[in-house]
Amino acid sequence: MIKTTKLNVILSAAMGALLFNCVTGALRAQEAGVQAKPLLHPLFSDNAVLQRDRAVPIWGWTRPGAKVIVQLNDDKKQTAIAANDGRWTISIAPHAAGGPHSLNVVGEGAGESATRKNLLFGDIWLCGGQSNMAYDLNGANNPEAEIAAANYPNIRLLQAPGSIKAAPISTFEKDASWQVCSPQTVAHFSAVGYFFGRNLNHELNVPIGLIDDSWSGTPGQSWVSGPALAKMPEFKLAVDALKESASAQGAHVDPILAWWQNDPGTIAHQETPAFDDASWQTMSLPGYWETKGFPNFDGVIWFRRTIDAPAEWAGRDLTLDLGAIDDSDTTYWNGALVGATDDHSRERHYTVPGAQVKAGRNVIAVRVLDTGGDGGFSGPALSMKSGADTLSLDGPWKAHLGPAMQSLPPMPPRLDDPNAPEVLFNGKIAPLLPEQIKGVIWYQGESNGDTAAEARQYRTLLPILVNDWQSHFGAQTPFYIVQLANFKAPDDVPSNDPWPNVREAQLQTSQSQRNSHLVVVIDLGEEKNVHYRNKQETGLRLARRALSDTYGFKIESSGPTLRAVRATGGVIELKFDYAQGLNLKGDENRVFAIAGADKLFHWATPQIAGDTVTLHSIDVSAPVYARFGWSNNPRASLYNAAGLPASPFRTDLDIK
């Protein structure tokens, strides 16, 4: 998928996204799942690829101060002493491509040793981004044939585990190991990554290691480190809050529980049977509170209901059926927490342990948080059950207004949301460091193109991301950006949707950032499928670009690129580089648009001569600006003789 939740950069928009018992449960599960750090990092498993032609760090963990002996093949043994945090590191001298090799690591601890076999020196490429990178071979063209033919012993695959983290971690928290590429191992690997690596392996005849480090539906800000992301003012608040949340987690303090302590109702213990609610308003439930005396209110409202339980119910488990609650609830029985949910559409069914059920007076208390729109109990009917017996909870409840949304402090960021700023850098990129890699291929941007504001923001965000990764993996690390493919219905009139602006951010980043390169796939997409199937051609174009720009092959790897613009005599002339065999395919009369000083765009008729496209329109007598392919799904593409398309572009860069 492209986006699973909507992340607002102001954290208060995520108010109510987690409730304290949900988070504490997640944190406990997290803590229980964290394994002891290994003697040897999982990056150095059997079948691993080590980066050729440069010194390669090898690292792991043992007892602080302990000695570790490392030996590659029969080479001279190297010794390292573990630091105070238990981490040790050695460096292996540069090796040419090839193998297999073995690696032996021995620590001073009892039985502490690791032997790794079938290692190769070659080129490692990191495959990052969201769903169009994450989609596996089953989602590509001809999946059965492609998978059956994927016997490439010199291509190795590593699926980086998914972890969402408030602070950087140093190793994977789930099992991961390198796999030899085969029909048994490739089916669920990134299709774009595989086809890219397959082409490189064929042309270079060297081992290729591919690390799939993608996550569907995620925005760019999730993949940037905190210090880099904090350079953008709109994200600094989120980064600071995440840092505080990480500190609290490290101190075994639940930040969501601490946040709720600011609620006056929580402070007053309004969930307890002894609390006096006589002054509270009466409200009939179910129903939204906007229609029951609290119009236009977003924030916290407490509800209480006193019920008389039959004597035979005492000591028996009960089920509370409260219907759906908008947005989130925390529910108590006689002051004890029995359930909480953050989903406005999910019906609540909470179990009350029999030990808490007594005959006679019992009190249900529900703290409801609504962040916008309608709030309250949307139904259906409310009830509680004991075995086959049912009591209705419809009708009068006590209700008390709590703090409004605008008066609430920002809630700590949710620690289970992959769309939150920084969390995927911390959980999926940081564990790789300081791994030596050849380069990065990056396919992402759909989740930063929902609105015009997000698309404009991406112009700043993407260069920061590229620079951030290069600062960690090496300043000259090649970074290949796949531009968003065509998608959605073609436009009947010239438009200015968010996606063309995301593509422009990708184009500009490739032009402004060191060692950054653009791969255009504007002609490969599908109108009704954002996860288009022709990943073979995407991987091929990535490989062509890398072979040209990183490996020095003398091949054409770029589509036509705008070099110069001239408005003269009622027409606009566009001159292109990489323009041998310049040609248009598709509806050529609805892909270029021009505008005069009024900046109102009309379709233009193109004429191609050599490296020049001349545009004119009967609707624009004195054209000033030109656009090409400036829509979600352009109706035509401009190619050169190599069959590579031009990137969409515009010359009206002063228009936002």
ChimeraX attribute file (.defattr): number of C-alpha atoms within 10 A of each C-alpha:
attribute: neighborCount
match mode: 1-to-1
recipient: residues
	/A:1	15
	/A:2	19
	/A:3	17
	/A:4	13
	/A:5	13
	/A:6	15
	/A:7	20
	/A:8	15
	/A:9	17
	/A:10	14
	/A:11	21
	/A:12	19
	/A:13	16
	/A:14	19
	/A:15	24
	/A:16	24
	/A:17	22
	/A:18	24
	/A:19	22
	/A:20	18
	/A:21	18
	/A:22	16
	/A:23	19
	/A:24	19
	/A:25	11
	/A:26	14
	/A:27	17
	/A:28	11
	/A:29	11
	/A:30	15
	/A:31	11
	/A:32	9
	/A:33	11
	/A:34	11
	/A:35	13
	/A:36	10
	/A:37	17
	/A:38	16
	/A:39	22
	/A:40	24
	/A:41	19
	/A:42	23
	/A:43	24
	/A:44	20
	/A:45	21
	/A:46	20
	/A:47	27
	/A:48	28
	/A:49	32
	/A:50	30
	/A:51	26
	/A:52	23
	/A:53	14
	/A:54	15
	/A:55	15
	/A:56	19
	/A:57	16
	/A:58	19
	/A:59	23
	/A:60	22
	/A:61	22
	/A:62	25
	/A:63	19
	/A:64	14
	/A:65	16
	/A:66	18
	/A:67	17
	/A:68	25
	/A:69	16
	/A:70	25
	/A:71	17
	/A:72	17
	/A:73	13
	/A:74	10
	/A:75	9
	/A:76	9
	/A:77	12
	/A:78	14
	/A:79	17
	/A:80	18
	/A:81	19
	/A:82	21
	/A:83	16
	/A:84	12
	/A:85	11
	/A:86	16
	/A:87	22
	/A:88	24
	/A:89	17
	/A:90	18
	/A:91	14
	/A:92	15
	/A:93	11
	/A:94	14
	/A:95	17
	/A:96	13
	/A:97	19
	/A:98	17
	/A:99	15
	/A:100	15
	/A:101	18
	/A:102	17
	/A:103	19
	/A:104	17
	/A:105	21
	/A:106	19
	/A:107	22
	/A:108	14
	/A:109	13
	/A:110	7
	/A:111	8
	/A:112	13
	/A:113	16
	/A:114	15
	/A:115	16
	/A:116	17
	/A:117	16
	/A:118	15
	/A:119	22
	/A:120	28
	/A:121	24
	/A:122	28
	/A:123	25
	/A:124	26
	/A:125	23
	/A:126	23
	/A:127	26
	/A:128	25
	/A:129	26
	/A:130	25
	/A:131	24
	/A:132	31
	/A:133	26
	/A:134	27
	/A:135	24
	/A:136	20
	/A:137	25
	/A:138	18
	/A:139	19
	/A:140	19
	/A:141	15
	/A:142	13
	/A:143	16
	/A:144	13
	/A:145	10
	/A:146	19
	/A:147	19
	/A:148	13
	/A:149	11
	/A:150	18
	/A:151	16
	/A:152	16
	/A:153	13
	/A:154	23
	/A:155	28
	/A:156	27
	/A:157	28
	/A:158	25
	/A:159	19
	/A:160	25
	/A:161	18
	/A:162	16
	/A:163	21
	/A:164	23
	/A:165	23
	/A:166	28
	/A:167	23
	/A:168	20
	/A:169	19
	/A:170	19
	/A:171	23
	/A:172	24
	/A:173	20
	/A:174	13
	/A:175	10
	/A:176	15
	/A:177	17
	/A:178	23
	/A:179	21
	/A:180	21
	/A:181	25
	/A:182	18
	/A:183	16
	/A:184	13
	/A:185	17
	/A:186	23
	/A:187	21
	/A:188	15
	/A:189	22
	/A:190	30
	/A:191	30
	/A:192	29
	/A:193	31
	/A:194	28
	/A:195	22
	/A:196	27
	/A:197	26
	/A:198	21
	/A:199	20
	/A:200	24
	/A:201	20
	/A:202	12
	/A:203	13
	/A:204	12
	/A:205	13
	/A:206	19
	/A:207	26
	/A:208	30
	/A:209	32
	/A:210	27
	/A:211	24
	/A:212	25
	/A:213	23
	/A:214	29
	/A:215	26
	/A:216	20
	/A:217	23
	/A:218	30
	/A:219	28
	/A:220	24
	/A:221	26
	/A:222	23
	/A:223	28
	/A:224	26
	/A:225	25
	/A:226	26
	/A:227	13
	/A:228	19
	/A:229	23
	/A:230	18
	/A:231	13
	/A:232	14
	/A:233	9
	/A:234	14
	/A:235	19
	/A:236	19
	/A:237	16
	/A:238	25
	/A:239	25
	/A:240	16
	/A:241	17
	/A:242	25
	/A:243	17
	/A:244	17
	/A:245	23
	/A:246	22
	/A:247	15
	/A:248	15
	/A:249	16
	/A:250	11
	/A:251	9
	/A:252	12
	/A:253	14
	/A:254	19
	/A:255	22
	/A:256	22
	/A:257	15
	/A:258	14
	/A:259	16
	/A:260	15
	/A:261	13
	/A:262	13
	/A:263	15
	/A:264	13
	/A:265	19
	/A:266	15
	/A:267	10
	/A:268	11
	/A:269	13
	/A:270	22
	/A:271	25
	/A:272	19
	/A:273	19
	/A:274	11
	/A:275	12
	/A:276	9
	/A:277	15
	/A:278	8
	/A:279	9
	/A:280	15
	/A:281	14
	/A:282	17
	/A:283	17
	/A:284	15
	/A:285	23
	/A:286	22
	/A:287	19
	/A:288	20
	/A:289	22
	/A:290	15
	/A:291	11
	/A:292	13
	/A:293	12
	/A:294	13
	/A:295	12
	/A:296	13
	/A:297	20
	/A:298	21
	/A:299	22
	/A:300	26
	/A:301	23
	/A:302	22
	/A:303	25
	/A:304	25
	/A:305	18
	/A:306	17
	/A:307	15
	/A:308	12
	/A:309	16
	/A:310	12
	/A:311	11
	/A:312	10
	/A:313	18
	/A:314	17
	/A:315	14
	/A:316	15
	/A:317	16
	/A:318	21
	/A:319	17
	/A:320	23
	/A:321	20
	/A:322	24
	/A:323	20
	/A:324	24
	/A:325	27
	/A:326	25
	/A:327	26
	/A:328	28
	/A:329	28
	/A:330	20
	/A:331	25
	/A:332	22
	/A:333	24
	/A:334	20
	/A:335	19
	/A:336	14
	/A:337	16
	/A:338	18
	/A:339	20
	/A:340	22
	/A:341	25
	/A:342	18
	/A:343	17
	/A:344	20
	/A:345	14
	/A:346	14
	/A:347	17
	/A:348	22
	/A:349	18
	/A:350	18
	/A:351	16
	/A:352	23
	/A:353	14
	/A:354	14
	/A:355	10
	/A:356	16
	/A:357	20
	/A:358	18
	/A:359	14
	/A:360	13
	/A:361	13
	/A:362	18
	/A:363	18
	/A:364	22
	/A:365	25
	/A:366	23
	/A:367	23
	/A:368	25
	/A:369	28
	/A:370	23
	/A:371	23
	/A:372	15
	/A:373	12
	/A:374	20
	/A:375	28
	/A:376	26
	/A:377	23
	/A:378	22
	/A:379	20
	/A:380	16
	/A:381	17
	/A:382	20
	/A:383	16
	/A:384	19
	/A:385	17
	/A:386	18
	/A:387	11
	/A:388	5
	/A:389	9
	/A:390	13
	/A:391	15
	/A:392	12
	/A:393	20
	/A:394	16
	/A:395	13
	/A:396	15
	/A:397	19
	/A:398	19
	/A:399	22
	/A:400	18
	/A:401	15
	/A:402	18
	/A:403	17
	/A:404	15
	/A:405	19
	/A:406	11
	/A:407	8
	/A:408	15
	/A:409	12
	/A:410	18
	/A:411	21
	/A:412	27
	/A:413	27
	/A:414	25
	/A:415	18
	/A:416	18
	/A:417	19
	/A:418	25
	/A:419	26
	/A:420	30
	/A:421	30
	/A:422	29
	/A:423	29
	/A:424	31
	/A:425	25
	/A:426	23
	/A:427	27
	/A:428	27
	/A:429	27
	/A:430	19
	/A:431	22
	/A:432	23
	/A:433	14
	/A:434	16
	/A:435	17
	/A:436	22
	/A:437	25
	/A:438	20
	/A:439	22
	/A:440	23
	/A:441	27
	/A:442	26
	/A:443	23
	/A:444	29
	/A:445	30
	/A:446	26
	/A:447	26
	/A:448	26
	/A:449	22
	/A:450	16
	/A:451	14
	/A:452	18
	/A:453	13
	/A:454	19
	/A:455	25
	/A:456	18
	/A:457	18
	/A:458	26
	/A:459	19
	/A:460	14
	/A:461	22
	/A:462	24
	/A:463	19
	/A:464	22
	/A:465	20
	/A:466	25
	/A:467	21
	/A:468	20
	/A:469	20
	/A:470	19
	/A:471	13
	/A:472	17
	/A:473	20
	/A:474	16
	/A:475	14
	/A:476	14
	/A:477	22
	/A:478	23
	/A:479	26
	/A:480	24
	/A:481	26
	/A:482	27
	/A:483	25
	/A:484	26
	/A:485	24
	/A:486	26
	/A:487	22
	/A:488	15
	/A:489	14
	/A:490	16
	/A:491	15
	/A:492	9
	/A:493	12
	/A:494	21
	/A:495	15
	/A:496	13
	/A:497	16
	/A:498	22
	/A:499	27
	/A:500	26
	/A:501	28
	/A:502	28
	/A:503	28
	/A:504	23
	/A:505	23
	/A:506	27
	/A:507	23
	/A:508	17
	/A:509	23
	/A:510	21
	/A:511	13
	/A:512	11
	/A:513	15
	/A:514	17
	/A:515	18
	/A:516	23
	/A:517	25
	/A:518	25
	/A:519	31
	/A:520	25
	/A:521	22
	/A:522	26
	/A:523	20
	/A:524	16
	/A:525	20
	/A:526	18
	/A:527	14
	/A:528	11
	/A:529	11
	/A:530	18
	/A:531	20
	/A:532	19
	/A:533	22
	/A:534	18
	/A:535	28
	/A:536	21
	/A:537	15
	/A:538	22
	/A:539	24
	/A:540	18
	/A:541	23
	/A:542	29
	/A:543	26
	/A:544	23
	/A:545	22
	/A:546	23
	/A:547	20
	/A:548	16
	/A:549	18
	/A:550	17
	/A:551	12
	/A:552	10
	/A:553	14
	/A:554	9
	/A:555	12
	/A:556	16
	/A:557	21
	/A:558	25
	/A:559	25
	/A:560	25
	/A:561	18
	/A:562	20
	/A:563	12
	/A:564	12
	/A:565	18
	/A:566	14
	/A:567	16
	/A:568	11
	/A:569	10
	/A:570	15
	/A:571	21
	/A:572	24
	/A:573	18
	/A:574	21
	/A:575	20
	/A:576	19
	/A:577	16
	/A:578	21
	/A:579	23
	/A:580	15
	/A:581	16
	/A:582	24
	/A:583	21
	/A:584	17
	/A:585	12
	/A:586	12
	/A:587	12
	/A:588	19
	/A:589	14
	/A:590	22
	/A:591	28
	/A:592	29
	/A:593	28
	/A:594	29
	/A:595	24
	/A:596	17
	/A:597	10
	/A:598	10
	/A:599	14
	/A:600	14
	/A:601	21
	/A:602	22
	/A:603	25
	/A:604	26
	/A:605	19
	/A:606	23
	/A:607	14
	/A:608	16
	/A:609	12
	/A:610	12
	/A:611	19
	/A:612	20
	/A:613	19
	/A:614	18
	/A:615	22
	/A:616	24
	/A:617	20
	/A:618	10
	/A:619	15
	/A:620	21
	/A:621	13
	/A:622	18
	/A:623	25
	/A:624	21
	/A:625	22
	/A:626	26
	/A:627	21
	/A:628	23
	/A:629	24
	/A:630	27
	/A:631	25
	/A:632	24
	/A:633	22
	/A:634	26
	/A:635	22
	/A:636	20
	/A:637	22
	/A:638	24
	/A:639	22
	/A:640	22
	/A:641	15
	/A:642	17
	/A:643	16
	/A:644	23
	/A:645	25
	/A:646	26
	/A:647	28
	/A:648	25
	/A:649	21
	/A:650	20
	/A:651	16
	/A:652	14
	/A:653	8
	/A:654	5
	/A:655	7
	/A:656	9
